[in-house]
Amino acid sequence: MTNKERYTEWVAAQDYVPLFMQPWWMDAVCAGKQWDVLLAEDEAGEIIGAMPYLLRKRAWYTYIVMPQQTQIGGIWVTPEVTADKWKTAEVCRIIKEQMDAMNLAYYYQQFMPGSLCVNAMRALGFKTKERVTYRVEDLSNLDTLIASFSKSKRNQLQKALSLHVEHSMDIEEFYRFHSRCLASRKRKIGYSREFLLVLERKAKRLSQCQVLSVCNADGQVYAAAFLVWDKAYMYYLIPAYDPAFGDSGAGALLVLEAMKLAREKHVRFDFEGSMERSTAKHYKQFGSTPTTYYSVEKKYKWWSGIIRWLSKCE
């Protein structure tokens, strides 16, 4: 049995493994590329930790980076290990030894908020860097939720009273809309149509995705978002806004309706991270709480700075 097969069985037996580390997610976002998993076992041969990863090769070097549209990766450990920093450190040591044997040139992953593995990897010589996502943990009371929005966002909701939300936007239509929105800002879309189709198809089979769109009375789309979720969080994965309707309030309505959907699914809401100041400011105004997570990086070769630059193109 391969590591991926063992990992798939192990994940199925766990109470929770984050969406971005699920085997089906890795199959989707790594389609046409190579992904695998490193496993840490206890003395009885039971899996106590795992690190799924995307492996990339160019010319004479091999490296690990995050797949597209994937916020979280790194090492995931069993609950009994999570509560013990010494066991966590041992899991990280076991996985590091396997990484060392891979003759990597470069390694980069982003670990789950609160993961004790970050400190363990830092102690093993990896470089860590703080990152921030924005979360809304309590969606139970919609009145309280809206009251937590900034005055500006509440005013935008008032402007959007003539608009409505649709749940029926086709995924290809969403891709075309997102492309047009970016083109109007002289920007190119960062993922392919085929990538999105594969991701949506796999997520839809598990009922873990939805496209929301905000339209006017004539059906013209002002804003849209592709949402995904697991048992704990809904992720505001890919939002798209038509800049021609920036004063319509559509963006605020889109976020509110996404939060309502998360509430219906009994999960919390994650804006899926942003290190851009303007985007972070936008997310903060929805009553969200900054939540720290960390990237973990190691340059194995002196010329790995080139690899880091190339990996941004993944």
ABEGO torsion letter per residue (X at the ends): XBAAAAAAAAAAABABBBAAABAAAAAAAABGBBBBBBBBBBAAGBBABBBBBBBBBBEABBBBBBBBGBABBEBBBBAAAAABAAAAAAAAAAAAAAAAAAGBABBBBBBBBGBAAAAAAAAAGBBBBBBBBBBBABAABAAAAAAABBAAAAAAAAAAAABBBBAABBAAAAAAAAAAAAAAAGBBBABBAAAAAAAAAAAAAAGABBBBBBBBAAGBBABBBBBBBBAABBBBABBBBBAAAAAAGAAAAAAAAAAAAAAAAGBBBBAGEBABAAAAAAAAAAGBBBBBBBBBBBBABAAAAAAAAAAAAX
